[in-house]
Amino acid sequence: MRLFHAATALAATSALALTLTACGNGSGNDASGDQSSAPASSPSATASGGAQTENAGATKDAGSSTGGGSTGSSTGGGTGTTTGGSGGGTGAGRCHTAGLGFSFGSGDGKVSSSDDQQQLAVVLKNKTSAACTIQGFPGVDLKSSGGSWSLTRSGATPKKVTLAAGSSTTFTITFLPWNQGSGTEFKATSVVVTPPNETTSTTLAWPGGSVLLQDGATHPGTYTGPVGG
């Protein structure tokens, strides 16, 4: 009987030990699962953050690239326009005093001895190798030993004249000669001619003799016409 009770007690003790061991192993597995799940979420969060950073960088780069393209396009267009504008502006330039030859009209340069109103043509010749344009009234000043007389302009409308190399145009000085008892004598000795839009002049010997001075008259008998008129 004692032997039977001892065997029964041993079997009960073994069963209890097995039960405790089984309970201890289950608790350890649950703890291990909790620890392994936490690190797994951390790399996932890091990867998400990295993707956001890369996207932000890509957006910035795209903006920079767009801006660069816009600047390049604007610069290229401006240069082209400027170059085109310069090319479009080429052509015959204005005739300058230094490029013109001055003389009186055909004949010996003398005028009639008549006391009536007379006309004297002044020739302007393009001495350069390129065409030039001229338009307007020349400045005309009669000179004497005692002073100067700037002539008024006629009522004619100026027109634009293009002078090819070596070609000529004219303008006309209309004047009223002086005669004894007609009024104040202006003893003209030379005439100073300034082409339209120029500041440099040329002086020619005046061939017409004395002129009736009418520098204060509203409609003087001595005046100048436009080039090409």
Order of alpha helices (4+ residues) and beta strands (2+ residues): alpha-beta-beta-beta-beta-beta-beta-beta-beta-beta-beta-beta-beta-beta-beta
